[in-house]
Amino acid sequence: MTGHVLAPDTDRCRWCESHDLATLRERGKHRVLRCRRCGFLTLKTGIDESQLFDSYQDYLPLDAAAIAQWEHAQRPVIVRAVRELRRLAPGRSLLEVGAGFGFFLDRARSAGFDVHGLEFSAAGRRYAHDRFGLDLSDEPLERVSDGARFDVVCAFYLVEHLPNPRTFLRQAARALKPGGLLFLRWPHTTPLVRVLDAVGIRHDLYHAPWHLSDFTPATMERAFAETGFEQVTTRTFGGTAIFGPIGTLGSRGIAALSEALEIASGARLSLPGLTKTTFGYLPATTRA
């Protein structure tokens, strides 16, 4: 069922905390709510969200074949991200929040970055240490940001899992040096959901109950700006290797088309529904 009805008062926008929400999509207990005040999309699943973080201990796969598949799927994105960061980063001290198995940090270290990582999952930390010699921390970002200062903070497919993305962006800003770079990769899901729903194809693109927010380039760029970042840009930066050679070719081809549109429009336009990367800098002379 879809429609534009006012959500119950117990629902709040995860960005501006407004109660003025419209229900854009409802499937069982899963709802997509659009804030009438700021346009932010909040996802609700009807579960106790305070329990989600404990369940992340079991979020990463443990099977060797599944881990290898994960690495293969993300390798094109990782290679592209490191290449772009070598161009964009103001320095070489880098923190990844939600480092997973350490695939990105290993590649970034090989490219000359001084890498540090935070990962909640014990399985992820163990794998990163045993395979790559990376010592990831399970400290929360707020503790790290109180003392450490990095040139770059990165997070891949993380911000959509957080109940309070504003808090995360502010903590990331505190972890950065003046002039530092925040680099986030995030899924742009809702346009694809609308297409699949319209043609009656079942899916779980919102990855319920894990995804708590959905973003558009406009709402993500505004979020960066409202937490102190400037020179904010959103780009596609490649596609993943999924669903075999044909799926990979399609993913990369559509991503390349989106990037061509971004270049032609000065990053004002891109294809909807593709995973995006948004990056921005703190002012060089003041703290956020």
C-alpha positions in Angstrom: 0.0 0.0 0.0 1.3 3.5 -0.8 -0.1 6.9 -0.2 0.5 10.3 1.5 -0.9 9.9 5.0 0.5 11.5 8.1 2.6 9.0 10.1 1.9 8.5 13.8 3.4 11.0 16.3 5.9 8.4 17.5 7.7 8.6 14.1 10.3 11.3 13.7 12.5 12.4 10.8 16.0 11.0 11.4 17.5 14.3 10.2 15.4 17.2 11.5 13.3 15.3 14.0 10.0 16.6 12.6 6.8 14.6 13.1 5.4 15.8 9.8 6.0 12.7 7.8 4.3 11.3 4.7 4.2 7.5 4.1 5.5 6.9 0.6 5.6 3.1 0.8 4.3 0.4 3.1 4.9 -3.3 2.9 3.9 -5.1 6.1 5.8 -3.4 8.9 8.3 -1.7 6.6 7.5 1.9 5.8 9.3 4.6 3.9 8.5 8.0 5.4 9.3 11.3 3.7 9.8 14.4 5.9 7.6 17.2 4.7 9.9 19.7 6.2 13.4 18.6 4.9 12.6 15.9 2.4 14.7 13.3 4.2 13.6 9.6 3.9 13.3 7.6 7.1 12.8 3.9 7.0 10.8 2.1 9.8 10.5 -1.7 10.2 8.4 -2.0 13.4 11.3 -3.5 15.4 13.3 -2.4 18.4 16.1 -0.5 16.8 18.2 -0.5 20.0 18.8 -4.2 19.4 20.2 -3.7 15.9 23.7 -2.9 16.9 24.1 -6.1 18.9 23.0 -8.0 15.9 25.8 -6.5 13.8 28.2 -8.9 15.5 26.6 -11.5 13.1 26.1 -9.2 10.2 29.3 -10.0 8.2 29.4 -13.5 6.6 31.7 -16.1 8.1 31.8 -18.5 5.2 35.0 -18.3 3.2 33.2 -18.4 -0.1 30.8 -15.7 0.9 33.7 -13.5 2.0 35.5 -14.0 -1.3 32.3 -13.1 -3.2 31.9 -10.0 -1.1 35.5 -9.0 -1.9 35.1 -9.7 -5.6 31.9 -7.6 -5.8 33.5 -4.6 -4.1 36.9 -4.7 -5.7 36.0 -2.3 -8.6 34.5 0.2 -6.1 37.5 0.0 -3.8 40.0 0.4 -6.7 38.1 3.5 -7.9 37.7 5.0 -4.5 41.4 4.7 -3.7 42.3 6.3 -7.1 39.9 9.2 -6.4 41.2 9.7 -2.9 44.8 10.0 -4.1 43.5 12.9 -6.2 41.1 14.5 -3.6 42.7 13.9 -0.2 44.6 16.8 1.4 46.9 14.4 3.2 47.6 10.7 3.8 46.2 10.0 7.3 42.9 8.1 6.7 40.2 6.6 9.0 37.6 4.2 7.7 34.5 3.8 9.8 32.9 0.4 9.4 36.0 -1.2 7.9 34.5 -4.6 7.5 37.1 -7.2 6.5 39.7 -4.6 5.7 39.6 -4.8 1.9 39.5 -1.0 1.4 42.1 -0.2 4.0 44.6 -2.8 2.6 44.3 -1.2 -0.8 44.6 2.3 0.6 47.7 1.4 2.6 49.3 0.0 -0.6 48.6 3.4 -2.2 50.5 5.2 0.5 47.8 6.2 3.0 48.4 5.9 6.7 45.3 3.8 7.5 43.2 3.4 10.6 39.9 1.6 10.9 36.9 1.1 13.2 34.8 -2.1 13.0 32.1 -3.2 15.4 32.2 -6.9 14.2 34.7 -9.1 16.0 34.7 -11.4 12.9 35.6 -8.5 10.7 38.4 -7.3 13.0 39.9 -10.8 13.2 39.8 -11.4 9.5 41.5 -8.0 8.8 44.2 -8.8 11.3 44.8 -12.4 10.1 44.9 -11.6 6.4 46.1 -8.1 6.1 47.8 -7.4 9.4 45.4 -4.6 10.1 44.6 -3.8 13.8 41.1 -2.4 13.6 39.5 -0.9 16.7 36.0 -1.5 18.1 35.9 2.0 19.7 32.9 4.2 18.7 33.7 7.1 16.5 32.9 9.7 19.2 35.8 8.4 21.3 38.2 8.5 18.4 37.1 12.0 17.3 37.8 13.4 20.7 41.5 13.1 20.2 42.6 11.9 16.8 42.8 14.1 13.7 42.7 12.7 10.2 43.1 14.1 6.7 40.3 11.8 5.4 37.4 10.0 7.0 35.7 7.3 4.8 32.6 5.2 5.2 31.2 2.8 2.6 27.6 1.6 2.9 27.4 2.7 6.5 25.4 5.9 6.9 22.2 4.3 5.8 22.5 1.9 8.8 22.7 4.6 11.4 19.7 5.8 13.5 21.2 9.3 13.7 23.1 10.3 10.6 23.5 13.9 11.8 25.4 12.8 14.8 27.7 10.6 12.6 28.5 13.5 10.3 29.3 15.8 13.2 31.5 13.2 14.8 33.3 12.6 11.5 33.9 16.4 11.3 35.5 16.4 14.7 37.8 13.5 13.7 39.1 15.6 10.7 41.8 18.1 10.6 40.9 21.6 9.3 40.6 21.2 5.5 40.0 17.5 5.9 37.9 15.4 3.6 34.8 13.3 4.3 34.1 10.6 1.7 30.9 8.6 1.9 29.5 5.9 -0.4 25.8 5.2 0.0 22.9 3.5 -1.8 20.3 5.6 -3.7 17.6 3.0 -3.4 14.1 4.6 -3.7 14.1 5.2 -7.5 14.8 1.5 -8.2 12.2 0.5 -5.6 9.5 2.6 -7.4 10.3 0.9 -10.7 10.3 -2.6 -9.3 7.1 -2.0 -7.3 5.4 -0.6 -10.4 6.0 -3.8 -12.4 5.3 -6.1 -9.5 8.8 -7.5 -8.9 9.5 -8.6 -5.3 12.7 -7.4 -3.8 14.5 -6.4 -0.6 16.5 -3.4 -1.9 16.0 -1.6 1.4 17.7 -4.5 3.1 15.2 -4.6 6.0 15.6 -4.2 8.8 19.2 -2.9 8.4 18.7 0.3 6.4 17.2 3.0 8.5 17.5 5.9 6.0 17.5 6.5 2.3 19.2 9.4 0.6 19.1 11.5 -2.5 22.0 13.6 -3.8 20.1 16.7 -2.7 19.4 15.5 0.9 22.9 14.1 1.3 24.6 17.2 0.1 22.4 19.3 2.3 23.4 17.1 5.2 27.0 17.7 4.5 26.5 21.5 4.3 24.5 21.6 7.5 27.3 19.8 9.5 30.0 22.2 8.3 31.3 20.8 5.0 31.9 22.8 1.9 32.8 22.1 -1.8 30.3 19.2 -1.5 30.0 17.0 -4.6 28.2 13.8 -5.4 29.5 11.4 -8.0 28.8 7.8 -9.1 32.4 6.6 -9.2 31.9 3.2 -10.7 29.7 0.1 -10.1 30.1 -3.2 -8.3 30.9 -6.6 -9.8 27.6 -8.5 -9.3 25.5 -11.2 -10.8 28.2 -12.7 -13.0 29.9 -11.2 -16.1 26.7 -9.9 -17.6 25.5 -8.2 -14.3 29.0 -6.7 -13.9 29.0 -5.4 -17.4 25.6 -3.8 -16.9 26.5 -2.3 -13.6 29.7 -0.8 -14.9 28.0 0.4 -18.1 25.2 2.2 -16.3 27.7 3.7 -13.9 29.8 5.0 -16.8 26.7 6.5 -18.4 25.9 8.2 -15.1 29.4 9.5 -14.8 29.3 10.9 -18.3 26.2 12.8 -17.4 27.8 14.1 -14.2 30.9 15.4 -16.2 28.7 17.0 -18.8 26.5 18.7 -16.2 29.2 19.7 -13.7 28.0 17.1 -11.3 24.5 18.6 -11.2 22.8 15.6 -12.9 23.3 11.8 -12.6 21.2 8.7 -13.2 18.9 7.9 -10.3 19.0 4.7 -8.3 22.7 4.0 -8.6 25.0 3.9 -5.5 26.6 7.3 -5.1 29.6 8.8 -3.4 29.4 12.2 -1.7 32.5 14.1 -0.5 33.2 17.4 1.0 35.8 19.4 2.9 35.9 21.1 6.3 36.9 24.8 6.0 40.7 25.0 6.2 40.7 27.6 9.0 37.8 26.8 11.2 36.4 23.7 12.9 32.8 22.3 12.4 
